[in-house]
Amino acid sequence: MINRQVEQILNQLADGKNVLITGPLHAGKTTLFNAVLTVLTDYNLIQTKKVDDVVMAYYGAKTAQIGYRENQTMQLIDSGLDFLISAATDFINGSKTVLAIDEIGFLEAHCEKYINLIVKAAQQKTLLAVLRQDRHALVGRMAQLEPYVLIELTGEYK
């Protein structure tokens, strides 16, 4: 059974709207995102996950480290960002219609080339993405993502 919010997101994607899911830590962003993906079929998935002091990216069967913590600051790894850029380019040039990203974190949001490719993907096809809440680089470019829907979770979706 598909819940109402998942069904609304599926309808918005089918209508060609870009859907951005945002909210604070543990608000249920990834839970909602994964619920949509259980029904959605025509998508490419890029995932990033922070495990301890390392940030990893996953695309298909491929994996790359994109960052690490050093002296309380996260550091970017150029080859990891190249991996994300390659994944976004692969989507743009491919046949899938939805680019699903969980999540576009602050680390990768600082890579302008990657953000530009995400915007291009959203303009040419459709974007379903999870964003951290505050001060995200992509939020400042929302007008370029038209038409879009911003879903702000406050912790009620578990």
Residue, then its C-alpha position, 0 to 999 in steps of 0.5 A: m500500500i502506498n501512503r498519500q505522501v508517496e503517491q503525491i511525490l510520484n504524481q509530481l515526478a510524473d508531471g515533470k516536477n523536481v522534488l526536493i525533500t529537506g528537514p533536520l537530522h532524523a526528520g525522516k527524509t531518507t525514509l520518505f525517499n526510500a519509500v518513493l524508490t520502492v515504487l519508482t522504476d525509471y531512475n538512476l540513484i546517487q547516494t552519499k553516506k557519512v560513516d564515522d569520519v569518511v564520506m562515501a558516494y555510491y552510484g550503481a555498483k561503483t563506490a568512491q570516497i569523497g571526503y574525510r574529517e581532518n582536525q574537525t573539518m571535512q576535507l574534499i577529495d578531488s577524485g571523489l568529486d570527479f566520481l559524482i560529476s561522472a555519475a551526474t553526467d552519465f544520467i544526463n546522457g542516459s535514458k533514465t528520466v529521474l535522477a534520485i540523490d540521497e543526499i546532497g550534503f554540504l560537502e558535495a554542495h561546495c562543488e559548483k561543477y557538480i551542483n551545475l550538473i544537478v541543475k542541468a539534470a533537473q532542467q532536462k529531466t527530473l530530480l528527486a533529491v534529499l537535502r540537509q536543511d539549512r543554507h544549502a547551495l542548491v536552495g539558492r538556485m531553486a528558480q533554475l529548478e522550476p517547476y519544483v516542489l519543496i517538501e520540508l519534513t519536521g520529523e513526522y515521517k518515520 
